[in-house]
């Protein structure tokens, strides 16, 4: 191989290395942004849960009413629906969820 071809290959490999490093930096930045958004969402959910739990303590509601609302207003089934019911039950009755929920 000629010196010119080897130099061109070296230039291309250097550029490729820089591009891969830049892609990694962008991925890290995107993951960090996503984690920050999830932290914000969790803060809002927990804040809302605190307010609702305080309201339910002061103005008790029947768990069946919450379950009926979920049945009428959601199209969720399976494990997700069970998790939603567990979360609602926890807020209304104070009963711990049957399994560890990400936000309890």
DOTOR-417099 format. One record per atom (N, C-alpha, C): atom name; x, y, z; residue number from 1. Coordinates in steps of 0.2 Angstrom, whole numbers, plus 5000, padded with zeros to 4 digits. Each point is the difference from the previous one (the first is absolute). Layout:
<sites>
<site at="CA" u="X" v="Y" w="Z" i="NUM"/>
...
</sites>
This chain:
<sites>
<site at="N" u="5004" v="4994" w="5000" i="1"/>
<site at="CA" u="4996" v="5006" w="5000" i="1"/>
<site at="C" u="5004" v="5006" w="5000" i="1"/>
<site at="N" u="4998" v="5005" w="4997" i="2"/>
<site at="CA" u="5004" v="5006" w="4999" i="2"/>
<site at="C" u="4999" v="5004" w="5006" i="2"/>
<site at="N" u="5005" v="5005" w="5002" i="3"/>
<site at="CA" u="5000" v="5004" w="5005" i="3"/>
<site at="C" u="4993" v="5005" w="5000" i="3"/>
<site at="N" u="4998" v="5002" w="4994" i="4"/>
<site at="CA" u="4994" v="5004" w="4999" i="4"/>
<site at="C" u="4994" v="4996" w="5003" i="4"/>
<site at="N" u="5000" v="4994" w="4998" i="5"/>
<site at="CA" u="4994" v="4996" w="5001" i="5"/>
<site at="C" u="5000" v="4999" w="5008" i="5"/>
<site at="N" u="5005" v="4998" w="5003" i="6"/>
<site at="CA" u="5001" v="4999" w="5007" i="6"/>
<site at="C" u="4998" v="5007" w="5004" i="6"/>
<site at="N" u="5002" v="5005" w="4997" i="7"/>
<site at="CA" u="4998" v="5007" w="5004" i="7"/>
<site at="C" u="4993" v="5001" w="4999" i="7"/>
<site at="N" u="4997" v="4998" w="4994" i="8"/>
<site at="CA" u="4992" v="5001" w="4999" i="8"/>
<site at="C" u="4997" v="4996" w="5005" i="8"/>
<site at="N" u="5002" v="4993" w="5001" i="9"/>
<site at="CA" u="4997" v="4996" w="5005" i="9"/>
<site at="C" u="5000" v="5002" w="5007" i="9"/>
<site at="N" u="5006" v="5003" w="5001" i="10"/>
<site at="CA" u="5001" v="5003" w="5007" i="10"/>
<site at="C" u="4995" v="5006" w="5001" i="10"/>
<site at="N" u="5000" v="5004" w="4996" i="11"/>
<site at="CA" u="4995" v="5006" w="5000" i="11"/>
<site at="C" u="4993" v="4997" w="5001" i="11"/>
<site at="N" u="4998" v="4995" w="4996" i="12"/>
<site at="CA" u="4993" v="4998" w="5001" i="12"/>
<site at="C" u="4999" v="4996" w="5006" i="12"/>
<site at="N" u="5005" v="4997" w="5003" i="13"/>
<site at="CA" u="4999" v="4996" w="5006" i="13"/>
<site at="C" u="5000" v="5005" w="5006" i="13"/>
<site at="N" u="5004" v="5006" w="4999" i="14"/>
<site at="CA" u="4999" v="5005" w="5005" i="14"/>
<site at="C" u="4993" v="5003" w="5000" i="14"/>
<site at="N" u="4998" v="5002" w="4994" i="15"/>
<site at="CA" u="4993" v="5003" w="5000" i="15"/>
<site at="C" u="4995" v="4995" w="5003" i="15"/>
<site at="N" u="5000" v="4994" w="4998" i="16"/>
<site at="CA" u="4996" v="4995" w="5002" i="16"/>
<site at="C" u="5000" v="5000" w="5008" i="16"/>
<site at="N" u="5006" v="5000" w="5003" i="17"/>
<site at="CA" u="5001" v="4999" w="5007" i="17"/>
<site at="C" u="4996" v="5007" w="5003" i="17"/>
<site at="N" u="5001" v="5005" w="4997" i="18"/>
<site at="CA" u="4997" v="5007" w="5003" i="18"/>
<site at="C" u="4993" v="4999" w="5000" i="18"/>
<site at="N" u="4997" v="4998" w="4994" i="19"/>
<site at="CA" u="4993" v="4999" w="4999" i="19"/>
<site at="C" u="4997" v="4995" w="5005" i="19"/>
<site at="N" u="5003" v="4995" w="5001" i="20"/>
<site at="CA" u="4998" v="4995" w="5005" i="20"/>
<site at="C" u="5000" v="5003" w="5007" i="20"/>
<site at="N" u="5005" v="5004" w="5002" i="21"/>
<site at="CA" u="5001" v="5003" w="5006" i="21"/>
<site at="C" u="4994" v="5005" w="5001" i="21"/>
<site at="N" u="4999" v="5004" w="4995" i="22"/>
<site at="CA" u="4994" v="5005" w="5000" i="22"/>
<site at="C" u="4994" v="4997" w="5001" i="22"/>
<site at="N" u="4999" v="4994" w="4997" i="23"/>
<site at="CA" u="4993" v="4996" w="5000" i="23"/>
<site at="C" u="4999" v="4998" w="5008" i="23"/>
<site at="N" u="5006" v="4998" w="5003" i="24"/>
<site at="CA" u="5000" v="4998" w="5007" i="24"/>
<site at="C" u="4998" v="5005" w="5004" i="24"/>
<site at="N" u="5003" v="5006" w="4999" i="25"/>
<site at="CA" u="4998" v="5006" w="5004" i="25"/>
<site at="C" u="4993" v="5002" w="4999" i="25"/>
<site at="N" u="4997" v="5000" w="4994" i="26"/>
<site at="CA" u="4993" v="5001" w="4999" i="26"/>
<site at="C" u="4996" v="4996" w="5004" i="26"/>
<site at="N" u="5001" v="4993" w="4999" i="27"/>
<site at="CA" u="4996" v="4995" w="5004" i="27"/>
<site at="C" u="5000" v="5001" w="5007" i="27"/>
<site at="N" u="5006" v="5002" w="5003" i="28"/>
<site at="CA" u="5001" v="5001" w="5007" i="28"/>
<site at="C" u="4995" v="5006" w="5002" i="28"/>
<site at="N" u="5001" v="5005" w="4996" i="29"/>
<site at="CA" u="4996" v="5006" w="5001" i="29"/>
<site at="C" u="4992" v="4999" w="5000" i="29"/>
<site at="N" u="4998" v="4996" w="4995" i="30"/>
<site at="CA" u="4993" v="4998" w="4999" i="30"/>
<site at="C" u="4998" v="4996" w="5006" i="30"/>
<site at="N" u="5004" v="4995" w="5002" i="31"/>
<site at="CA" u="4998" v="4996" w="5006" i="31"/>
<site at="C" u="4999" v="5005" w="5006" i="31"/>
<site at="N" u="5005" v="5004" w="5001" i="32"/>
<site at="CA" u="5000" v="5005" w="5006" i="32"/>
<site at="C" u="4993" v="5004" w="5000" i="32"/>
<site at="N" u="4999" v="5003" w="4994" i="33"/>
<site at="CA" u="4994" v="5004" w="4999" i="33"/>
<site at="C" u="4994" v="4995" w="5001" i="33"/>
<site at="N" u="4999" v="4994" w="4998" i="34"/>
<site at="CA" u="4995" v="4996" w="5001" i="34"/>
<site at="C" u="4999" v="4999" w="5008" i="34"/>
<site at="N" u="5006" v="4998" w="5003" i="35"/>
<site at="CA" u="5000" v="4999" w="5008" i="35"/>
<site at="C" u="4997" v="5006" w="5003" i="35"/>
<site at="N" u="5002" v="5006" w="4998" i="36"/>
<site at="CA" u="4998" v="5006" w="5003" i="36"/>
<site at="C" u="4992" v="5001" w="4999" i="36"/>
<site at="N" u="4998" v="4999" w="4994" i="37"/>
<site at="CA" u="4993" v="5000" w="4999" i="37"/>
<site at="C" u="4996" v="4995" w="5004" i="37"/>
<site at="N" u="5003" v="4994" w="5001" i="38"/>
<site at="CA" u="4996" v="4995" w="5005" i="38"/>
<site at="C" u="5000" v="5002" w="5007" i="38"/>
<site at="N" u="5006" v="5004" w="5002" i="39"/>
<site at="CA" u="5000" v="5002" w="5007" i="39"/>
<site at="C" u="4995" v="5006" w="5001" i="39"/>
<site at="N" u="4999" v="5004" w="4995" i="40"/>
<site at="CA" u="4995" v="5005" w="5000" i="40"/>
<site at="C" u="4993" v="4997" w="5000" i="40"/>
<site at="N" u="4999" v="4995" w="4996" i="41"/>
<site at="CA" u="4993" v="4996" w="5000" i="41"/>
<site at="C" u="4999" v="4997" w="5007" i="41"/>
<site at="N" u="5005" v="4997" w="5003" i="42"/>
<site at="CA" u="4999" v="4996" w="5006" i="42"/>
<site at="C" u="4998" v="5006" w="5006" i="42"/>
<site at="N" u="5004" v="5005" w="4999" i="43"/>
<site at="CA" u="4998" v="5006" w="5005" i="43"/>
<site at="C" u="4993" v="5002" w="5000" i="43"/>
<site at="N" u="4998" v="5001" w="4994" i="44"/>
<site at="CA" u="4993" v="5002" w="4999" i="44"/>
<site at="C" u="4995" v="4995" w="5002" i="44"/>
<site at="N" u="5001" v="4993" w="4998" i="45"/>
<site at="CA" u="4996" v="4995" w="5002" i="45"/>
<site at="C" u="5000" v="4999" w="5008" i="45"/>
<site at="N" u="5005" v="5001" w="5003" i="46"/>
<site at="CA" u="5000" v="4999" w="5007" i="46"/>
<site at="C" u="4997" v="5006" w="5004" i="46"/>
<site at="N" u="5001" v="5006" w="4997" i="47"/>
<site at="CA" u="4997" v="5006" w="5003" i="47"/>
<site at="C" u="4992" v="4999" w="4999" i="47"/>
<site at="N" u="4998" v="4998" w="4994" i="48"/>
<site at="CA" u="4993" v="4999" w="4999" i="48"/>
<site at="C" u="4997" v="4995" w="5005" i="48"/>
<site at="N" u="5004" v="4995" w="5001" i="49"/>
<site at="CA" u="4998" v="4994" w="5004" i="49"/>
<site at="C" u="4999" v="5003" w="5007" i="49"/>
<site at="N" u="5005" v="5004" w="5002" i="50"/>
<site at="CA" u="4999" v="5002" w="5007" i="50"/>
<site at="C" u="4994" v="5005" w="5001" i="50"/>
<site at="N" u="4999" v="5004" w="4995" i="51"/>
<site at="CA" u="4994" v="5004" w="5001" i="51"/>
<site at="C" u="4993" v="4996" w="5000" i="51"/>
<site at="N" u="5000" v="4995" w="4995" i="52"/>
<site at="CA" u="4994" v="4996" w="5000" i="52"/>
<site at="C" u="4999" v="4996" w="5006" i="52"/>
<site at="N" u="5006" v="4997" w="5003" i="53"/>
<site at="CA" u="4999" v="4996" w="5006" i="53"/>
<site at="C" u="4998" v="5004" w="5006" i="53"/>
<site at="N" u="5002" v="5006" w="5000" i="54"/>
<site at="CA" u="4998" v="5005" w="5005" i="54"/>
<site at="C" u="4992" v="5001" w="5000" i="54"/>
<site at="N" u="4998" v="5001" w="4994" i="55"/>
<site at="CA" u="4993" v="5002" w="4998" i="55"/>
<site at="C" u="4996" v="4994" w="5002" i="55"/>
<site at="N" u="5002" v="4994" w="4998" i="56"/>
<site at="CA" u="4996" v="4994" w="5001" i="56"/>
<site at="C" u="5000" v="4998" w="5008" i="56"/>
<site at="N" u="5005" v="5002" w="5004" i="57"/>
<site at="CA" u="5000" v="4999" w="5007" i="57"/>
<site at="C" u="4995" v="5005" w="5003" i="57"/>
<site at="N" u="5000" v="5006" w="4997" i="58"/>
<site at="CA" u="4995" v="5005" w="5003" i="58"/>
<site at="C" u="4993" v="4999" w="4998" i="58"/>
<site at="N" u="4999" v="4998" w="4993" i="59"/>
<site at="CA" u="4994" v="4998" w="4997" i="59"/>
<site at="C" u="5000" v="4993" w="4997" i="59"/>
<site at="N" u="4999" v="4995" w="5005" i="60"/>
<site at="CA" u="5000" v="4993" w="4998" i="60"/>
<site at="C" u="4996" v="4999" w="4993" i="60"/>
<site at="N" u="5002" v="4995" w="4996" i="61"/>
<site at="CA" u="4996" v="4998" w="4994" i="61"/>
<site at="C" u="5000" v="4992" w="5001" i="61"/>
<site at="N" u="4996" v="4997" w="4996" i="62"/>
<site at="CA" u="4999" v="4993" w="5000" i="62"/>
<site at="C" u="5005" v="4998" w="4994" i="62"/>
<site at="N" u="5004" v="4995" w="5001" i="63"/>
<site at="CA" u="5004" v="4997" w="4995" i="63"/>
<site at="C" u="4996" v="4998" w="4994" i="63"/>
<site at="N" u="4994" v="4997" w="5001" i="64"/>
<site at="CA" u="4996" v="4998" w="4994" i="64"/>
<site at="C" u="4999" v="5006" w="4995" i="64"/>
<site at="N" u="4999" v="5006" w="5003" i="65"/>
<site at="CA" u="4999" v="5005" w="4996" i="65"/>
<site at="C" u="5007" v="5002" w="4995" i="65"/>
<site at="N" u="5005" v="4999" w="5003" i="66"/>
<site at="CA" u="5007" v="5001" w="4996" i="66"/>
<site at="C" u="5000" v="4994" w="4995" i="66"/>
<site at="N" u="4999" v="4994" w="5002" i="67"/>
<site at="CA" u="5000" v="4995" w="4996" i="67"/>
<site at="C" u="4995" v="5000" w="4994" i="67"/>
<site at="N" u="4994" v="5003" w="5001" i="68"/>
<site at="CA" u="4995" v="5001" w="4995" i="68"/>
<site at="C" u="5003" v="5005" w="4995" i="68"/>
<site at="N" u="5003" v="5006" w="5003" i="69"/>
<site at="CA" u="5002" v="5005" w="4996" i="69"/>
<site at="C" u="5006" v="4997" w="4995" i="69"/>
<site at="N" u="5004" v="4996" w="5003" i="70"/>
<site at="CA" u="5005" v="4997" w="4996" i="70"/>
<site at="C" u="4997" v="4996" w="4994" i="70"/>
<site at="N" u="4996" v="4996" w="5002" i="71"/>
<site at="CA" u="4996" v="4995" w="4995" i="71"/>
<site at="C" u="4997" v="5004" w="4994" i="71"/>
<site at="N" u="4997" v="5006" w="5002" i="72"/>
<site at="CA" u="4996" v="5004" w="4995" i="72"/>
<site at="C" u="5005" v="5004" w="4996" i="72"/>
<site at="N" u="5006" v="5003" w="5003" i="73"/>
<site at="CA" u="5004" v="5005" w="4997" i="73"/>
<site at="C" u="5007" v="4997" w="4997" i="73"/>
<site at="N" u="5001" v="4994" w="5001" i="74"/>
<site at="CA" u="5007" v="4998" w="4997" i="74"/>
<site at="C" u="4999" v="4994" w="4996" i="74"/>
<site at="N" u="5004" v="4998" w="4996" i="75"/>
<site at="CA" u="5000" v="4995" w="4995" i="75"/>
<site at="C" u="5007" v="4995" w="5002" i="75"/>
<site at="N" u="5001" v="5000" w="5006" i="76"/>
<site at="CA" u="5006" v="4996" w="5002" i="76"/>
<site at="C" u="4998" v="4993" w="5003" i="76"/>
<site at="N" u="5004" v="4995" w="4999" i="77"/>
<site at="CA" u="4998" v="4994" w="5003" i="77"/>
<site at="C" u="5007" v="4996" w="5001" i="77"/>
<site at="N" u="4999" v="4994" w="5003" i="78"/>
<site at="CA" u="5006" v="4996" w="5002" i="78"/>
<site at="C" u="5004" v="5003" w="5006" i="78"/>
<site at="N" u="5006" v="4999" w="5000" i="79"/>
<site at="CA" u="5004" v="5002" w="5006" i="79"/>
<site at="C" u="5000" v="5007" w="5001" i="79"/>
<site at="N" u="5000" v="5004" w="4995" i="80"/>
<site at="CA" u="5000" v="5008" w="5001" i="80"/>
<site at="C" u="4993" v="5002" w="5004" i="80"/>
<site at="N" u="4995" v="4997" w="4998" i="81"/>
<site at="CA" u="4993" v="5001" w="5003" i="81"/>
<site at="C" u="5001" v="4998" w="5008" i="81"/>
<site at="N" u="5003" v="4994" w="5001" i="82"/>
<site at="CA" u="5001" v="4998" w="5007" i="82"/>
<site at="C" u="5004" v="5005" w="5004" i="82"/>
<site at="N" u="5005" v="5003" w="4997" i="83"/>
<site at="CA" u="5005" v="5004" w="5003" i="83"/>
<site at="C" u="4996" v="5007" w="5001" i="83"/>
<site at="N" u="4996" v="5002" w="4996" i="84"/>
<site at="CA" u="4996" v="5006" w="5001" i="84"/>
<site at="C" u="4995" v="4999" w="5005" i="84"/>
<site at="N" u="4996" v="4994" w="5001" i="85"/>
<site at="CA" u="4996" v="4999" w="5005" i="85"/>
<site at="C" u="5004" v="5000" w="5007" i="85"/>
<site at="N" u="5006" v="4997" w="5000" i="86"/>
<site at="CA" u="5004" v="5000" w="5006" i="86"/>
<site at="C" u="5001" v="5007" w="5002" i="86"/>
<site at="N" u="5002" v="5004" w="4996" i="87"/>
<site at="CA" u="5002" v="5007" w="5001" i="87"/>
<site at="C" u="4994" v="5004" w="5003" i="87"/>
<site at="N" u="4994" v="4999" w="4997" i="88"/>
<site at="CA" u="4994" v="5003" w="5002" i="88"/>
<site at="C" u="4998" v="4997" w="5007" i="88"/>
<site at="N" u="5000" v="4994" w="5001" i="89"/>
<site at="CA" u="4999" v="4997" w="5007" i="89"/>
<site at="C" u="5004" v="5003" w="5005" i="89"/>
<site at="N" u="5007" v="5000" w="4998" i="90"/>
<site at="CA" u="5004" v="5003" w="5005" i="90"/>
<site at="C" u="4999" v="5007" w="5002" i="90"/>
<site at="N" u="4998" v="5004" w="4995" i="91"/>
<site at="CA" u="4998" v="5007" w="5002" i="91"/>
<site at="C" u="4993" v="5000" w="5004" i="91"/>
<site at="N" u="4995" v="4996" w="4998" i="92"/>
<site at="CA" u="4994" v="5001" w="5003" i="92"/>
<site at="C" u="5000" v="4997" w="5007" i="92"/>
<site at="N" u="5003" v="4994" w="5001" i="93"/>
<site at="CA" u="4999" v="4996" w="5006" i="93"/>
<site at="C" u="5007" v="5000" w="5004" i="93"/>
<site at="N" u="5005" v="5002" w="4997" i="94"/>
<site at="CA" u="5007" v="5000" w="5004" i="94"/>
<site at="C" u="5003" v="4993" w="4999" i="94"/>
<site at="N" u="4996" v="4995" w="4997" i="95"/>
<site at="CA" u="5003" v="4993" w="5000" i="95"/>
<site at="C" u="5006" v="5000" w="4995" i="95"/>
<site at="N" u="5005" v="4997" w="5002" i="96"/>
<site at="CA" u="5006" v="4999" w="4996" i="96"/>
<site at="C" u="4998" v="4996" w="4994" i="96"/>
<site at="N" u="5004" v="5002" w="4994" i="97"/>
<site at="CA" u="4999" v="4997" w="4994" i="97"/>
<site at="C" u="5002" v="4992" w="5001" i="97"/>
<site at="N" u="4997" v="4996" w="4996" i="98"/>
<site at="CA" u="5001" v="4993" w="5000" i="98"/>
<site at="C" u="5007" v="4998" w="4998" i="98"/>
<site at="N" u="5003" v="5005" w="4996" i="99"/>
<site at="CA" u="5007" v="4999" w="4998" i="99"/>
<site at="C" u="5003" v="5007" w="5000" i="99"/>
<site at="N" u="5007" v="5000" w="4999" i="100"/>
<site at="CA" u="5003" v="5007" w="5000" i="100"/>
<site at="C" u="4999" v="5003" w="4994" i="100"/>
<site at="N" u="4997" v="5006" w="5000" i="101"/>
<site at="CA" u="4999" v="5004" w="4994" i="101"/>
<site at="C" u="5006" v="5005" w="5000" i="101"/>
<site at="N" u="5001" v="5002" w="4994" i="102"/>
<site at="CA" u="5006" v="5005" w="4999" i="102"/>
<site at="C" u="4999" v="5006" w="5004" i="102"/>
<site at="N" u="4994" v="5003" w="5001" i="103"/>
<site at="CA" u="4998" v="5006" w="5004" i="103"/>
<site at="C" u="4995" v="4998" w="5005" i="103"/>
<site at="N" u="5002" v="4999" w="5006" i="104"/>
<site at="CA" u="4995" v="4997" w="5005" i="104"/>
<site at="C" u="4999" v="5005" w="5006" i="104"/>
</sites>
